[in-house]
Amino acid sequence: MTSAEVVGSRPSRRVRARLLVPLDGTAASSAELARALRDAVRQEGSVLACAVVGARADDVERALIRAALETQVAEVVEAIGVQGHTEIALLDEAVFEALCDVGRGGALVVVQENRRTVLRSAPPREPVRPIVRHA
């Protein structure tokens, strides 16, 4: 139950943030996952932990990669003690590269039945300077 349902108001229509974290079994990717989990809890979002799988990978190889991914996620969650909403996925190389291109400034167009949505990376925010008032 969301906080809006508890209070009785309308739930927000805004889609919550999803943090995409590619994992490869290294300590560096585990550190990125830990940071993403903390950010997701703070933003009330979720983490999509993924591994990139080649197009020619068979079912056995995919199962091994998925098991290693699940183990890495479980270890990080246990180590930091932050339990957020986490999903696990295996991504094809082409899909992963398309998503990464958006992060590097490219655009991705999602074509659906009755609409098209353009995804672009957001420009960096300028730091906000406080207004100084003289008495």
Beta strands, then each sheet from edge to edge (+ up, - down):
strand 1: 18-22
strand 2: 46-53
strand 3: 85-92
strand 4: 107-111
strand 5: 116-120
sheet 1: 1+ 2+ 3+
sheet 2: 4+ 5-
end
